Amino acid sequence: MYKKLLLLFIGLMTSINICEAQSLRNLKEINTVWNQFYIAFNTLNHQTMAYIHSEALIRISGGRTIIDYQTYISNYKNQFQAAKSEGTTYDISLRFFERINTNTTASERGVYRLIINKEKPDEQTYYGQFHVIMKKENGDWKITMDYDSTEFDTIDEKSYLKAHAITDFEAFLKQ
């Protein structure tokens, strides 16, 4: 009898955790972070980038280097200041192939597209794959780990379009 109750309890807790792990509320809250991420790029504002990242950040760039929060934000400050002075614009967007979360931790994987100088003669488009871990800090979602790579230049528009739109919550709520 106790074994049956224990198995029922474990099954119930597992199903509760699965539902919690795919929370629409969490996805919507996490999307507010991504919205700020978009704003940071569109307005070339390193302070917005600083706000959405945890000071405990681990940044792995291109699968080659690991840097900390201070270096990461300093790099964006310099990059955005240079872009402003040169009249460079950034337009970034994300699509997802994996979104997993609990009420305190999230794993977001997908493909980004970065367009530099959109609709200008010198327009350039770049694609890459990303993996971000977020944690709630004082009630706010913060990026604690950010990894991106071109996967040896195999990520392209086709990869980008194959992933799900940022508002396609249903793709990640299905059991």
Wavefront OBJ file of the C-alpha trace (Angstrom):
o trace
v 0.000 0.000 0.000
v 2.779 2.443 0.907
v 4.612 1.614 -2.310
v 1.499 2.421 -4.342
v 1.016 5.721 -2.508
v 4.695 6.594 -2.968
v 4.530 5.817 -6.687
v 1.327 7.850 -7.010
v 2.958 10.747 -5.133
v 6.090 10.600 -7.315
v 3.950 10.463 -10.465
v 1.878 13.415 -9.289
v 4.958 15.473 -8.391
v 6.549 14.634 -11.750
v 3.453 15.758 -13.638
v 3.265 18.952 -11.563
v 6.932 19.661 -12.292
v 6.406 19.022 -16.017
v 3.487 21.473 -16.078
v 5.490 23.986 -14.058
v 8.479 23.426 -16.342
v 6.433 24.521 -19.323
v 4.682 27.491 -17.730
v 3.116 30.024 -20.087
v 3.510 32.632 -17.353
v 7.246 31.977 -17.194
v 7.603 32.123 -20.983
v 5.840 35.472 -21.063
v 8.015 36.813 -18.234
v 11.147 35.561 -19.998
v 10.005 37.276 -23.189
v 10.142 40.594 -21.330
v 13.873 39.979 -20.938
v 14.178 39.242 -24.650
v 12.230 42.417 -25.407
v 14.787 44.384 -23.379
v 17.541 42.530 -25.264
v 16.021 43.722 -28.557
v 15.739 47.260 -27.227
v 19.388 47.245 -26.132
v 20.495 46.366 -29.666
v 18.071 48.700 -31.404
v 19.002 51.665 -29.202
v 22.665 50.697 -28.715
v 22.199 50.893 -24.948
v 24.753 48.929 -22.939
v 22.973 49.813 -19.668
v 19.939 47.820 -20.768
v 22.264 44.909 -21.527
v 23.757 45.283 -18.046
v 20.307 45.230 -16.444
v 19.123 41.964 -18.036
v 22.309 40.042 -17.240
v 23.303 38.677 -13.853
v 26.544 39.924 -12.362
v 27.379 36.216 -12.030
v 27.225 35.907 -15.847
v 29.313 33.362 -17.705
v 29.608 34.379 -21.370
v 30.976 31.928 -23.920
v 31.470 33.604 -27.265
v 31.741 31.682 -30.487
v 32.705 28.567 -28.601
v 36.172 30.104 -28.160
v 36.367 32.382 -25.119
v 34.851 32.706 -21.667
v 34.379 36.137 -20.145
v 32.724 37.574 -17.058
v 29.960 40.130 -16.595
v 32.207 43.197 -16.322
v 34.135 42.335 -19.488
v 30.948 41.481 -21.371
v 29.205 44.747 -20.499
v 32.369 46.766 -21.113
v 32.654 45.174 -24.552
v 29.056 46.138 -25.351
v 29.630 49.660 -24.072
v 32.580 50.053 -26.446
v 30.825 48.306 -29.349
v 27.644 50.349 -29.003
v 29.532 53.649 -28.615
v 31.530 52.889 -31.768
v 28.353 51.947 -33.628
v 26.680 55.200 -32.587
v 29.623 57.305 -33.718
v 29.815 55.449 -37.053
v 26.058 55.519 -37.666
v 25.852 51.717 -37.558
v 22.516 50.107 -36.709
v 21.742 46.678 -35.292
v 18.568 44.680 -35.714
v 18.556 41.383 -33.827
v 15.862 38.738 -33.599
v 15.608 35.324 -32.003
v 13.810 32.110 -32.861
v 13.700 29.065 -30.596
v 13.972 25.304 -30.855
v 14.004 24.665 -27.108
v 12.470 26.539 -24.179
v 12.446 24.832 -20.791
v 11.702 26.533 -17.493
v 10.743 26.188 -13.862
v 9.720 29.066 -11.646
v 13.385 29.873 -10.951
v 15.491 28.606 -13.880
v 15.146 28.615 -17.660
v 17.082 27.159 -20.567
v 16.514 28.893 -23.897
v 18.071 27.583 -27.109
v 17.638 28.827 -30.614
v 18.962 30.795 -33.555
v 19.610 34.508 -33.766
v 19.735 36.754 -36.797
v 21.700 39.975 -36.563
v 21.322 42.508 -39.358
v 23.837 45.319 -39.353
v 22.781 48.464 -41.235
v 19.417 47.014 -42.249
v 18.116 48.346 -45.567
v 21.336 50.227 -46.268
v 23.784 49.512 -49.121
v 26.293 47.965 -46.700
v 23.744 45.678 -44.987
v 25.227 42.497 -43.497
v 23.346 39.558 -41.990
v 24.781 37.101 -39.486
v 23.280 33.967 -37.971
v 24.267 31.911 -34.976
v 22.972 29.412 -32.503
v 22.571 30.420 -28.861
v 21.994 28.775 -25.513
v 21.043 30.969 -22.566
v 20.439 29.986 -18.961
v 18.323 32.402 -16.938
v 17.681 32.498 -13.210
v 15.343 34.582 -11.139
v 17.203 37.094 -9.008
v 15.099 39.158 -6.610
v 12.002 38.346 -8.657
v 13.505 39.289 -12.045
v 14.739 36.925 -14.743
v 18.446 37.477 -15.428
v 20.725 35.887 -18.006
v 23.361 33.914 -16.082
v 24.963 31.978 -18.949
v 25.089 33.035 -22.581
v 26.671 30.840 -25.232
v 26.637 31.386 -28.965
v 28.319 29.845 -31.971
v 28.008 29.712 -35.731
v 28.497 25.940 -35.445
v 31.324 26.136 -37.984
v 29.288 28.456 -40.237
v 26.431 25.951 -40.574
v 23.766 28.238 -39.076
v 21.906 30.159 -41.757
v 18.532 31.591 -42.729
v 17.113 28.094 -43.168
v 18.102 27.231 -39.570
v 16.599 30.510 -38.392
v 13.272 29.966 -40.164
v 13.051 26.353 -38.997
v 13.012 27.475 -35.335
v 9.864 28.834 -33.648
v 8.921 32.488 -33.304
v 9.414 34.083 -29.890
v 5.634 34.256 -29.404
v 4.968 30.644 -30.472
v 4.367 29.452 -26.925
v 2.265 26.467 -27.972
v 5.273 24.732 -29.496
v 6.817 24.577 -26.022
v 3.714 23.898 -23.939
v 2.798 20.640 -25.693
v 3.346 17.521 -23.630
l 1 2 3 4 5 6 7 8 9 10 11 12 13 14 15 16 17 18 19 20 21 22 23 24 25 26 27 28 29 30 31 32 33 34 35 36 37 38 39 40 41 42 43 44 45 46 47 48 49 50 51 52 53 54 55 56 57 58 59 60 61 62 63 64 65 66 67 68 69 70 71 72 73 74 75 76 77 78 79 80 81 82 83 84 85 86 87 88 89 90 91 92 93 94 95 96 97 98 99 100 101 102 103 104 105 106 107 108 109 110 111 112 113 114 115 116 117 118 119 120 121 122 123 124 125 126 127 128 129 130 131 132 133 134 135 136 137 138 139 140 141 142 143 144 145 146 147 148 149 150 151 152 153 154 155 156 157 158 159 160 161 162 163 164 165 166 167 168 169 170 171 172 173 174 175
